Amino acid sequence: MPGERPADEEKGPARGRLTVQGWFHVVLGLLVVVVVVAAAVGASMLGRTQDRMNQLVDEIQPARSVSYQIQKAIVDQETGVRGYALTRREEFLEPYRRGLRNERERRAELDELVAGYPRLIRDAEAIDEAADRWRAGYAEPFIKAVRSGGTSGVVTRLNASKQAFDELRVLFDRQVRDTEAARDQARTEYSDARTQRDVALSVVLGAILAAAVLLTMLVHRMVGRPLNRLRAASDRVRSGSFDERIPADGPSDIRAVGRTVEAMRRRVVEELRATRAREELLSRQTDELEAQAAELRRSNSELEQFAYVASHDLQEPLRKVASFCQLLEKRYGEQLDARGKQYIDFAVDGAKRMQVLINDLLTFSRVGRLDQERASVELDTTVDRALRNLATAVQETGAKIGRPAEMPTLTCDPTLLTMVWQNLVGNAIKFRSKDRPCEITIGCERTGAEWSFTVRDNGIGIAPEFADKVFVIFQRLHSREEYEGTGIGLALCRKIVEHHGGHIGLESPPDGGTIVRFTLPAAQDQAGDATAGAVPADA
């Protein structure tokens, strides 16, 4: 195919084998990879930041608060024991009991909150052990002693309890310091994680933007540039630079389009050259046709002059021959024998037939050559005129002629159509059968865009093998002694019908006789079929 490259040109770098859709798939794939990696990094940073936030908010801060509540519960126990020892009233033991319950409740919460902090666990365990020792060594024995009525050494025991409880206060301070240290570490880690998150997100965003820019530049270079070159070259070719080659580079489908457009350009160039060659040939042929037309007009002018001479100058000698032969017979008829009179009759008959033949030839030659005027004509009038011209023959032969009750209106030359009807009906009368009365039927019907007309008779008929021969000028099937005529009538009908855009033919029905059928184009405003039934009428 024109414009195709050899097969080895298809084998190139991978970038040349990719289509535009393939390049977009590659670009989108790379972009998806970048986005996925960025999303993974961002999710990791966000997760780390969230973990630090959860650690600070959900663990350390609640653990610090619970630690304070445990310390307060233990202090309440010590306060309750001291008040009971000084007053010996049972209601002063309520803080001790309430503090004990609160300590146990909060201790379970603290275990859950500091499960991931070994140092805070050790602090809590140390406080539990010290509190248990204080309760076992001081609080419980002291309460029992007071209930049993032992009041000696109260002050001494309270001082010893206070000294033992001071160990708990030291442990409280250490727990607070360790909790605050864990809180500060968590805050630092949260701040570092948030900073790292912001840096990572900025880097990811920059990577995405850089990847988008690089991929856009890649698509522009691998796809956009070849398309722009292809479009620019196509525009130049469209503007008239048909000799410029269409480039075919870039992805495989763009190269395929480029090769196809290049093949189209070559084909257009070839067709353009062929068209210009044909135009030159047509120009020369037009000049030749114009010369021939001028020669034809000159020849037609000479033919018209010849027709004028034939219709006047040639017929004048024939009339003289016939006239003087008749005068010769009249003056010297008594002196001539039968053979001499016969010779004179032959000469007169020949001159008359020559005149008829010349008139028929002139009529035949004028059809289609002269500018007859066409008009909208009711065909009934042409049939009436033809039958009036044949009135004598119809009356002498007793012919019965049937015709449609109504015939269409067509655009035609009424004189020529009258000649058609006159020739066809006249032939039907001339070639009538001697065994039966002459019957002639005229019919018409609408067939699409044409009107079909028929003239049917019951005469001697024509053999099917002569159906075309009878329309040739001067062709006769019978001798002049049998039937007179020049053999021009049907040829004249054929020329008139074809001049009006129709066609004519002859049929030989099985029951005898002849059917002559001819068609004429229907008028533009003519619609519907005329009544085709024949109504017998005497002409």
C-alpha positions in Angstrom: 0.0 0.0 0.0 1.2 3.5 -0.7 2.7 5.3 2.3 3.4 2.1 4.3 6.8 1.6 5.8 8.6 -1.7 5.6 7.9 -4.2 8.4 11.3 -3.7 10.0 10.4 -0.1 10.8 7.8 -1.5 13.2 10.6 -3.0 15.3 11.9 -0.2 17.4 12.2 1.0 21.0 9.4 0.0 23.3 8.3 3.6 23.4 7.6 3.4 19.7 5.5 0.2 20.0 3.3 1.7 22.7 0.0 3.3 21.6 -1.4 6.6 22.9 -3.7 4.6 25.2 -0.6 2.6 26.3 1.3 5.7 27.2 -1.6 7.0 29.2 -1.8 3.6 31.0 1.9 3.8 31.8 1.6 7.3 33.1 -1.5 6.6 35.1 0.2 3.5 36.5 3.3 5.4 37.6 1.1 8.1 39.1 -0.9 5.5 41.0 2.4 4.0 42.3 3.5 7.4 43.5 0.1 8.1 45.1 0.1 4.7 46.8 3.6 5.1 48.2 2.8 8.6 49.3 -0.5 7.4 50.9 1.4 4.6 52.7 4.0 7.0 54.0 1.4 9.5 55.0 -0.7 6.9 56.7 2.4 5.6 58.6 3.2 9.1 59.8 -0.4 9.8 60.7 -0.6 6.5 62.6 2.5 7.2 64.5 1.3 10.7 65.4 -2.0 9.3 66.4 -0.4 6.6 68.6 1.6 9.2 70.4 -1.5 11.3 70.9 -3.5 8.3 72.1 -0.6 7.4 74.5 -0.6 10.8 75.9 -4.3 11.4 76.1 -5.6 7.9 76.8 -2.9 6.4 79.0 -0.4 8.8 80.6 -2.8 11.6 81.5 -5.5 9.3 82.9 -2.7 7.3 84.7 -1.5 10.5 86.3 -5.0 11.4 87.5 -5.6 7.9 88.8 -2.3 7.9 90.6 -3.3 11.2 92.4 -6.6 9.5 93.3 -4.8 6.5 94.8 -2.5 8.7 96.7 -5.5 10.7 98.0 -7.2 7.4 99.0 -4.2 6.3 101.0 -3.8 9.7 102.6 -7.5 9.5 103.6 -6.9 6.2 105.2 -4.0 7.7 107.3 -6.2 10.6 108.3 -9.1 8.4 109.3 -6.9 6.2 111.5 -5.4 9.3 113.2 -8.8 10.8 113.8 -10.2 7.6 115.2 -7.2 7.2 117.5 -7.6 10.7 119.0 -11.5 10.6 119.3 -12.3 6.9 119.6 -15.4 7.6 117.5 -16.4 5.1 114.8 -17.5 7.7 112.3 -13.9 8.8 112.0 -13.1 5.4 110.5 -15.3 6.2 107.5 -12.5 8.0 105.5 -10.3 4.9 106.2 -12.8 2.5 104.8 -13.8 4.8 101.8 -10.1 5.3 101.0 -9.5 1.6 101.1 -12.3 1.0 98.6 -11.2 3.8 96.3 -7.6 2.6 96.4 -8.6 -0.9 95.3 -10.9 0.4 92.5 -8.4 2.9 91.2 -5.6 0.3 91.5 -7.3 -1.9 88.8 -7.7 1.1 86.5 -4.0 2.0 87.0 -2.9 -1.5 86.0 -4.7 -1.1 82.6 -3.3 2.4 82.0 0.4 1.7 82.8 0.5 -1.8 81.3 3.0 -0.6 78.7 5.2 1.4 81.2 7.4 -0.9 83.4 8.7 2.0 85.5 5.2 3.2 86.4 4.2 -0.4 87.2 7.1 -0.7 89.6 6.2 2.6 91.3 2.6 1.4 91.7 3.7 -2.0 93.1 6.1 -0.3 95.5 3.3 1.9 96.8 1.0 -1.1 97.1 3.7 -2.9 99.2 4.4 0.1 101.4 0.7 0.7 101.9 0.1 -2.9 102.8 3.0 -2.8 105.3 1.6 0.4 106.9 -1.8 -1.1 107.2 -0.6 -4.4 108.5 2.0 -2.9 110.9 0.3 0.2 112.1 -3.3 0.9 110.9 -5.0 -2.3 111.7 -3.2 -3.1 115.0 -3.8 0.5 116.1 -7.6 0.3 115.3 -7.8 -3.0 117.2 -6.0 -1.6 120.2 -8.3 1.4 120.3 -11.4 -0.7 120.1 -10.2 -3.0 122.9 -9.7 0.1 125.1 -5.9 0.3 125.1 -5.0 4.0 125.1 -1.5 3.9 126.4 1.2 5.0 124.0 -1.2 6.6 121.5 1.1 9.4 120.8 4.1 7.1 120.4 2.2 4.9 118.0 0.9 7.8 116.0 4.4 9.1 115.6 5.6 5.7 114.5 2.7 5.5 112.0 3.6 8.9 110.7 7.2 7.9 110.2 6.1 4.7 108.4 3.6 6.7 106.3 6.4 9.2 105.3 7.9 6.3 103.3 4.7 6.2 101.3 5.0 10.0 100.7 8.4 9.4 99.3 7.1 6.8 97.0 4.2 9.1 96.0 6.7 11.8 95.0 8.7 9.3 93.0 5.5 8.1 91.2 4.6 11.7 90.4 8.1 12.4 89.0 8.1 9.2 86.9 4.5 9.9 85.6 5.5 13.5 84.6 8.7 12.1 83.0 6.6 9.7 81.0 4.2 12.5 80.1 7.0 14.7 79.0 8.6 11.9 77.0 5.2 11.2 75.3 4.8 14.9 74.5 8.3 15.0 73.0 7.6 11.9 70.9 4.2 13.3 69.8 5.9 16.6 68.8 8.7 14.8 67.0 6.1 12.5 65.2 4.0 15.5 64.2 7.1 17.3 62.8 8.1 14.1 61.0 4.5 13.8 59.7 4.5 17.3 58.4 7.9 16.9 56.7 6.8 13.5 55.2 3.5 14.9 53.9 5.4 17.9 52.4 7.9 15.6 50.8 5.0 13.3 49.5 3.1 16.3 48.1 6.2 17.6 46.4 6.9 14.1 45.0 3.4 13.9 43.6 3.6 17.3 42.1 7.0 16.6 40.6 5.8 13.2 39.3 2.7 14.9 37.7 4.9 17.5 36.1 7.4 14.9 34.8 4.6 12.7 33.6 2.9 15.6 31.8 6.2 16.5 30.1 6.7 12.9 29.1 3.2 12.6 27.6 3.7 15.9 25.8 7.0 14.8 24.4 5.9 11.2 23.5 2.3 11.9 22.4 1.7 15.7 22.1 4.6 16.6 19.9 4.0 13.8 17.3 0.3 14.8 17.2 1.1 18.5 16.7 3.6 17.6 13.9 1.0 15.4 12.3 -1.7 18.1 12.6 0.6 20.8 11.3 1.6 18.8 8.3 -2.0 17.8 7.6 -3.0 21.5 7.7 -0.3 22.4 5.2 -1.4 19.6 2.9 -5.0 20.8 3.3 -3.8 24.3 2.4 -2.4 23.0 -0.9 1.1 21.7 -0.2 0.3 18.3 -1.6 4.0 17.4 -2.1 4.8 17.7 1.6 5.3 14.3 3.3 3.2 13.5 6.4 5.5 12.5 9.3 4.8 9.2 11.0 6.5 9.1 14.5 5.5 8.8 18.1 3.3 6.0 19.5 2.3 3.1 17.3 -1.2 4.2 16.7 -0.2 7.8 15.9 2.4 6.3 13.5 -0.3 4.2 11.9 -2.5 7.3 11.5 0.4 9.2 10.0 1.1 6.4 7.5 -2.6 6.2 6.6 -2.8 10.0 6.1 0.4 9.8 4.0 -1.1 7.1 1.9 -4.2 9.2 1.5 -2.0 12.2 0.5 -0.2 10.1 -2.1 -3.5 8.8 -3.4 -4.9 12.4 -3.6 -1.8 13.5 -5.4 -2.1 10.7 -7.9 -5.8 11.4 -8.4 -5.1 15.1 -8.8 -2.5 14.4 -11.5 -4.9 12.0 -13.2 -7.7 14.6 -12.9 -5.5 17.3 -14.4 -4.5 15.0 -17.2 -8.2 14.2 -17.8 -9.0 18.0 -17.7 -6.4 18.6 -20.3 -7.8 15.8 -22.4 -11.3 17.0 -21.9 -10.2 20.5 -22.9 -8.7 19.2 -26.1 -11.8 17.1 -26.7 -14.0 20.1 -26.0 -12.1 22.1 -28.5 -12.5 19.3 -31.0 -16.2 19.0 -30.2 -16.7 22.7 -30.7 -15.0 22.4 -34.0 -17.2 19.4 -34.9 -20.3 21.3 -33.6 -19.4 24.2 -35.9 -19.0 21.8 -38.8 -22.3 20.1 -37.9 -24.0 23.5 -37.8 -22.6 24.2 -41.2 -23.7 20.8 -42.5 -27.2 21.3 -41.0 -27.4 24.7 -42.8 -26.4 22.9 -46.0 -29.1 20.2 -45.3 -31.7 22.9 -44.8 -30.7 24.5 -48.1 -30.9 21.0 -49.7 -34.3 20.5 -48.2 -35.5 23.8 -49.6 -34.1 22.8 -53.1 -35.7 19.3 -52.8 -39.1 20.7 -51.8 -39.1 23.3 -54.6 -36.5 23.0 -57.3 -36.5 19.1 -57.5 -40.3 18.8 -57.4 -40.7 21.4 -60.2 -39.2 19.2 -62.9 -41.2 16.2 -61.7 -44.4 18.2 -62.0 -43.4 19.2 -65.6 -42.6 15.6 -66.5 -46.0 14.5 -65.2 -47.8 17.4 -66.8 -46.2 17.1 -70.2 -46.7 13.3 -70.2 -50.4 13.9 -69.6 -50.5 16.6 -72.4 -48.7 14.2 -74.7 -51.3 11.5 -73.9 -54.2 13.9 -74.4 -52.9 15.3 -77.7 -51.5 12.2 -79.3 -53.5 9.6 -77.6 -55.2 8.5 -80.7 -51.9 8.0 -82.5 -50.4 5.9 -79.7 -50.9 2.2 -79.3 -51.6 0.5 -76.0 -47.9 0.1 -75.2 -47.2 3.8 -75.8 -50.0 4.7 -73.4 -48.7 2.3 -70.9 -45.3 3.9 -71.0 -46.8 7.3 -70.5 -48.7 6.0 -67.5 -45.5 4.6 -66.1 -43.8 7.9 -66.4 -46.6 9.8 -64.8 -46.9 7.3 -61.9 -43.1 7.4 -61.3 -43.1 11.2 -61.2 -46.0 11.3 -58.7 -44.4 8.6 -56.5 -41.2 10.5 -56.6 -43.0 13.6 -55.4 -44.6 11.6 -52.5 -41.3 10.1 -51.6 -39.6 13.5 -51.5 -42.3 15.0 -49.3 -42.1 12.0 -46.9 -38.3 12.3 -46.7 -38.6 16.0 -46.0 -41.1 15.3 -43.2 -38.8 12.6 -41.8 -35.8 14.8 -41.8 -37.5 17.7 -40.1 -38.5 15.7 -37.0 -36.1 16.6 -34.2 -34.1 19.0 -36.4 -36.5 21.9 -36.4 -37.6 23.6 -33.2 -41.2 22.5 -32.9 -43.1 24.2 -30.2 -44.3 21.9 -27.4 -47.3 22.7 -25.3 -49.8 21.1 -23.0 -52.0 19.2 -25.4 -55.1 17.1 -24.8 -54.4 13.9 -26.8 -58.1 13.7 -27.7 -57.6 16.6 -30.1 -54.7 14.9 -31.9 -56.7 11.7 -32.3 -59.7 13.8 -33.6 -57.5 15.6 -36.1 -55.9 12.3 -37.4 -59.3 10.7 -37.8 -60.7 13.7 -39.7 -57.7 13.4 -42.1 -58.6 9.7 -42.5 -62.3 10.2 -42.8 -62.5 9.2 -46.5 -60.5 6.0 -46.0 -62.6 5.1 -42.9 -65.8 5.7 -44.8 -64.7 3.7 -47.9 -63.6 0.7 -45.9 -66.3 0.8 -43.2 -63.7 0.5 -40.4 -64.9 0.6 -36.8 -62.6 2.5 -34.5 -62.8 2.3 -30.7 -61.1 4.9 -28.5 -60.9 5.7 -24.8 -63.6 7.9 -23.4 -60.9 10.2 -22.0 -57.3 10.6 -22.9 -54.6 12.4 -20.8 -53.0 15.8 -21.3 -49.3 15.7 -22.2 -46.6 18.2 -23.1 -45.8 17.5 -26.8 -45.9 18.8 -30.3 -49.6 18.4 -31.4 -48.7 18.2 -35.2 -46.2 15.4 -34.7 -48.6 13.4 -32.4 -51.3 13.8 -35.0 -48.9 12.3 -37.6 -48.3 9.3 -35.3 -52.0 8.6 -34.9 -52.6 9.2 -38.6 -49.9 6.8 -39.7 -50.8 4.0 -37.2 -54.6 4.1 -37.9 -53.9 4.5 -41.6 -51.6 1.4 -41.6 -54.3 -0.5 -39.7 -56.9 0.5 -42.4 -54.4 -0.2 -45.3 -53.4 -3.7 -44.1 -56.9 -4.8 -43.1 -58.1 -8.4 -43.7 -60.3 -9.2 -46.6 -62.1 -11.9 -44.6 -63.6 -9.8 -41.8 -64.6 -6.2 -41.2 -61.9 -3.8 -40.1 -61.9 -3.1 -36.4 -59.3 -0.8 -34.8 -59.0 -0.1 -31.0 -57.1 2.8 -29.4 -56.1 2.3 -25.8 -54.1 4.1 -23.1 -53.1 3.4 -19.5 -50.8 4.9 -16.9 -47.7 2.9 -16.0 -45.6 4.7 -13.4 -44.1 7.8 -14.9 -45.2 7.0 -18.4 -48.4 6.7 -20.4 -48.7 3.6 -22.6 -50.8 3.9 -25.8 -51.8 1.0 -28.2 -53.4 0.8 -31.6 -54.8 -2.7 -32.2 -56.3 -4.0 -35.4 -57.6 -7.3 -36.7 -55.8 -7.1 -40.0 -53.3 -9.4 -41.8 -50.8 -9.1 -39.0 -47.0 -9.1 -39.1 -44.7 -12.1 -38.4 -42.8 -11.6 -35.1 -39.4 -11.8 -36.9 -40.3 -8.7 -38.8 -41.4 -6.7 -35.7 -38.2 -4.5 -35.7 -37.7 -4.4 -39.5 -40.9 -2.5 -40.2 -39.6 0.5 -38.2 -36.5 0.9 -40.5 -36.9 3.5 -43.2 -37.9 2.2 -46.7 -38.3 -1.3 -45.4 -41.4 -2.9 -47.0 -42.9 -6.4 -46.5 -45.1 -6.3 -49.5 -44.7 -5.1 -53.1 -46.1 -1.8 -54.4 -48.6 -3.7 -56.5 -50.1 -5.2 -53.3 -50.0 -2.2 -51.0 -49.0 1.3 -52.0 -46.7 3.4 -49.8 -43.1 4.6 -49.4 -42.1 2.5 -46.3 -41.5 5.7 -44.2 -44.6 5.8 -42.1 -43.6 3.6 -39.1 -40.0 4.9 -39.3 -41.5 8.4 -38.9 -43.6 7.3 -35.9 -40.6 5.8 -34.2 -38.6 9.0 -34.7 -41.4 11.2 -33.4 -42.0 9.0 -30.3 -38.3 8.8 -29.4 -38.0 12.6 -30.0 -40.6 13.0 -27.2 -38.7 10.7 -24.8 -40.7 7.5 -25.4 -40.3 4.2 -27.2 -42.4 2.2 -29.7 -42.7 -1.4 -30.5 -44.9 -4.0 -32.3 -46.6 -7.1 -31.0 -48.3 -10.0 -32.8 -51.1 -11.4 -30.7 -52.0 -15.1 -31.0 -55.5 -14.3 -32.3 -54.2 -12.4 -35.3 -53.9 -8.7 -36.1 -51.3 -6.3 -34.9 -50.7 -4.2 -31.7 -48.5 -1.2 -32.0 -47.6 0.1 -28.5 -45.7 3.3 -27.7 -45.1 5.3 -24.5 -44.8 9.0 -23.7 -43.6 10.6 -20.4 -46.4 11.7 -18.2 -46.8 15.4 -17.5 -45.7 16.6 -14.0 -49.2 17.7 -13.0 -50.8 14.6 -14.4 -52.0 12.2 -11.8 -54.1 9.0 -12.0 -54.9 6.8 -14.9 -57.1 7.8 -17.7 -60.0 5.5 -18.5 -58.5 2.8 -20.6 -61.7 1.2 -21.7 -62.4 1.6 -25.5 -65.7 2.9 -26.6 -66.7 2.0 -30.2 -67.3 5.0 -32.4 -67.6 5.6 -36.1 -65.2 8.2 -37.4 
